[in-house]
Amino acid sequence: MAASYANMFMGHPDSRLLAAAPLKPLSWFTLRSKSFDSECGTDGYVTIDSHCFKVHEESKTFDDAKSTCDMERGRMAVIDNQTTALALNDHIRANHTSLVGYLLGLTDREVEGEWRWENGDLLGDYPKFNRLQPNDNDRRYNNQGADCGYMSVVWHLLHKAIDQLYDDICSHPANFVCERVIV
């Protein structure tokens, strides 16, 4: 699976990313039963790299997605290291093939240019924003400030990168990922 996936993107501007960090086999991350996980519950959350995540394929604004995660006793996903990001993206590529990218619990709504995760931590060294991002601008929506972070999963004309962040307006509906913290 990983080799055929990588071949689909050779020749694209970001194919160099695949050469530098090839996709790991899907067995690389811990994935238990989709229907039941003793640590994550029975409502669609799965264990990936010691985190409980649920991928929502319906599109919602940031605020609506945050409300959904809150109702599920979770939060918007905090992806603060490369291992977790790549494992989650591999899971999405394997199990949610219609997703191009997803909304995270990452915003600079409080202080422009200060990107913070929903847990209050500042964005660290990983994941990285795509080139020319964040740009705090979206011409598609009358130049509203782009204050919410999204992660790309596959190469796409819009964000032209895989496994990198880009910003968009928070009112733009998108797929999203919730996380439950394992205590």
C-alpha positions in Angstrom: 0.0 0.0 0.0 2.7 2.5 1.0 4.7 2.0 -2.1 1.8 2.4 -4.5 0.6 5.5 -2.6 4.1 7.1 -3.0 4.2 6.3 -6.7 1.0 8.3 -7.2 2.8 11.5 -6.2 6.1 11.2 -8.0 6.6 14.1 -10.3 4.6 16.5 -8.1 6.5 19.4 -6.5 6.3 17.8 -3.1 7.4 14.3 -4.2 10.8 15.1 -2.6 9.1 14.8 0.8 8.3 11.2 0.1 11.9 10.5 -0.8 13.1 12.2 2.3 10.6 10.5 4.6 8.9 7.5 2.9 5.6 6.4 4.3 5.8 3.7 7.0 3.8 0.5 6.6 0.4 0.9 8.2 1.4 -1.6 10.9 3.9 1.1 12.1 1.3 2.7 14.3 -0.9 1.2 17.0 -4.4 0.8 15.7 -6.9 -1.3 17.6 -10.4 -2.3 16.6 -12.4 0.6 15.1 -15.5 -0.5 17.0 -14.0 -1.0 20.4 -10.9 0.3 22.1 -10.7 -0.1 25.9 -8.7 3.1 26.3 -10.7 5.2 23.8 -14.2 3.9 24.2 -16.8 2.5 21.8 -17.8 5.5 19.9 -15.4 5.6 16.9 -12.3 6.7 18.7 -9.2 4.7 17.8 -5.7 4.5 19.5 -3.0 5.9 17.3 0.5 6.5 18.7 -0.8 6.5 22.3 -3.6 9.0 21.5 -7.3 8.5 21.0 -8.5 10.1 17.8 -11.8 10.2 15.9 -11.9 11.3 12.3 -15.1 13.2 11.3 -15.8 13.1 7.6 -18.6 15.6 7.8 -17.6 19.2 7.3 -18.0 21.8 10.1 -16.7 25.2 11.0 -14.0 25.4 13.7 -16.5 26.4 16.4 -19.0 23.7 15.4 -16.3 21.1 15.2 -15.0 22.2 18.7 -18.5 21.8 20.0 -18.8 18.3 18.6 -15.5 17.3 20.2 -16.6 18.8 23.5 -19.9 16.8 23.4 -17.8 13.7 22.9 -15.8 14.4 26.0 -12.8 15.3 23.8 -11.1 18.2 22.2 -9.9 19.3 18.8 -6.8 17.2 17.9 -3.4 18.4 19.2 -0.7 17.1 16.9 2.6 18.2 18.5 5.1 15.7 17.1 6.1 14.1 13.9 5.4 10.5 14.9 1.8 11.2 15.9 1.2 13.4 12.8 2.5 10.8 10.4 0.7 8.0 12.1 -2.6 9.8 12.1 -2.2 10.8 8.5 -1.3 7.3 7.5 -4.5 6.1 9.3 -6.6 8.7 7.4 -5.0 7.8 4.0 -5.8 4.1 4.7 -9.3 4.5 6.2 -10.8 7.8 5.1 -9.8 8.0 1.5 -12.0 11.0 0.6 -10.2 13.4 3.0 -7.7 15.9 1.5 -7.1 17.6 4.8 -8.6 18.2 8.2 -9.1 20.9 10.8 -7.0 20.8 14.0 -7.2 22.4 17.4 -4.7 25.1 16.3 -5.5 28.8 16.0 -4.0 32.2 16.2 -7.3 33.8 17.1 -6.2 35.4 20.4 -2.8 36.9 19.2 -2.2 37.2 15.4 0.8 35.1 14.5 1.0 33.2 17.8 -0.3 29.8 16.9 -1.5 27.8 19.9 -3.0 24.3 20.3 -6.3 23.9 22.0 -4.4 22.7 25.1 -2.7 26.2 25.3 0.7 25.1 24.1 2.5 27.1 21.4 3.1 25.4 18.0 6.5 23.9 18.3 8.9 22.6 15.6 6.5 20.1 14.1 4.3 20.1 12.2 5.4 22.8 9.9 3.4 25.2 7.8 3.5 24.8 4.1 5.6 27.3 2.2 3.9 30.8 2.1 1.8 29.7 5.0 0.4 30.9 7.3 -0.7 33.9 5.2 -3.6 35.1 7.3 -5.5 35.8 4.1 -8.0 33.9 2.0 -9.0 35.7 -1.3 -11.9 33.3 -1.6 -13.6 34.8 1.4 -13.2 38.6 1.0 -9.7 38.6 2.6 -10.9 37.5 6.0 -8.2 36.6 8.4 -7.2 32.9 8.3 -6.9 32.0 11.9 -7.4 28.2 12.0 -4.9 25.5 11.3 -5.5 22.6 8.9 -3.3 19.6 8.1 -2.9 18.3 4.5 -3.1 14.6 4.0 -2.6 14.2 0.3 -1.2 16.3 -2.5 -3.8 18.7 -3.7 -3.9 21.8 -6.0 -5.1 24.0 -3.1 -2.3 23.3 -0.6 0.3 21.5 -2.7 1.9 19.6 0.1 1.4 16.5 2.2 1.7 16.3 6.0 2.0 20.1 6.4 -0.1 22.8 7.9 -1.9 25.6 6.2 -4.3 28.3 7.5 -7.8 29.1 6.5 -10.7 31.1 7.9 -12.4 29.5 10.9 -15.8 29.7 9.3 -14.8 27.5 6.3 -16.4 24.1 6.9 -13.9 21.2 6.8 -13.4 17.7 8.0 -11.9 17.5 11.5 -10.3 15.3 14.0 -11.2 15.1 17.7 -8.9 13.7 20.4 -9.4 12.2 23.9 -6.5 12.4 26.2 -5.5 9.1 27.7 -4.9 9.6 31.4 
